[in-house]
Amino acid sequence: MLVGKKLGPAPLRNRHKRWAREAFRRQRAAFPRPGSVIIRFSRPAEHYEHVRRALHEAYYLAIQDRRRPD
């Protein structure tokens, strides 16, 4: 997992990495098959819940996009 230095100092970046890993672990069953997950923080999140909710919403948007006919 990579978090750019633009996000802030190391303790803040590490907290965001921990939150992202935890959010993914808790929702792992929702991901149907192996693959890659890219999480990019554009600004600092205030709470774990914001990261969890963003991952959840992004996952379901991606699933809907894959189901859309070409």
C-alpha positions as CSV (number, residue, x, y, z in Angstrom):
1,M,0.0,0.0,0.0
2,L,1.3,3.4,-1.0
3,V,0.4,6.8,0.5
4,G,2.0,9.9,-1.0
5,K,3.8,12.4,1.1
6,K,1.4,15.1,0.0
7,L,-1.1,13.6,2.4
8,G,0.9,14.7,5.4
9,P,3.5,13.6,7.9
10,A,4.4,9.9,8.4
11,P,2.1,9.3,11.4
12,L,-0.9,10.6,9.4
13,R,0.0,8.5,6.4
14,N,0.5,5.4,8.6
15,R,-2.9,5.9,10.2
16,H,-4.5,6.1,6.8
17,K,-2.8,2.9,5.7
18,R,-4.0,1.1,8.9
19,W,-7.6,2.4,8.3
20,A,-7.6,1.3,4.7
21,R,-6.2,-2.2,5.6
22,E,-8.8,-2.6,8.3
23,A,-11.7,-1.4,6.1
24,F,-10.6,-3.9,3.4
25,R,-10.3,-6.8,5.9
26,R,-13.8,-6.2,7.2
27,Q,-15.3,-6.1,3.7
28,R,-13.2,-8.9,2.2
29,A,-16.1,-11.2,1.8
30,A,-17.8,-8.7,-0.5
31,F,-15.0,-8.9,-3.0
32,P,-15.9,-11.8,-5.3
33,R,-12.5,-12.8,-6.7
34,P,-8.9,-12.0,-6.5
35,G,-7.7,-8.7,-7.9
36,S,-6.1,-5.4,-7.2
37,V,-7.4,-2.7,-5.1
38,I,-6.0,0.8,-5.5
39,I,-6.8,3.3,-2.8
40,R,-5.8,6.9,-3.3
41,F,-6.2,9.5,-0.6
42,S,-6.7,13.0,-2.1
43,R,-7.1,14.6,1.3
44,P,-6.8,13.4,4.9
45,A,-9.8,11.6,6.4
46,E,-10.9,12.6,9.9
47,H,-12.1,9.2,11.0
48,Y,-11.9,5.5,10.2
49,E,-15.6,5.5,9.3
50,H,-14.9,7.9,6.4
51,V,-12.3,5.5,4.9
52,R,-14.6,2.5,5.4
53,R,-17.6,4.2,3.8
54,A,-15.5,5.4,0.8
55,L,-14.1,1.9,0.2
56,H,-17.6,0.5,0.4
57,E,-19.0,3.1,-2.1
58,A,-16.1,2.7,-4.5
59,Y,-16.5,-1.1,-4.5
60,Y,-20.2,-0.9,-5.4
61,L,-19.7,1.7,-8.0
62,A,-17.1,-0.5,-9.6
63,I,-19.4,-3.5,-9.6
64,Q,-22.2,-1.5,-11.2
65,D,-19.8,-0.3,-13.8
66,R,-18.7,-3.8,-14.7
67,R,-22.4,-5.0,-15.0
68,R,-23.2,-2.2,-17.5
69,P,-23.3,-3.4,-21.1
70,D,-20.7,-2.0,-23.4
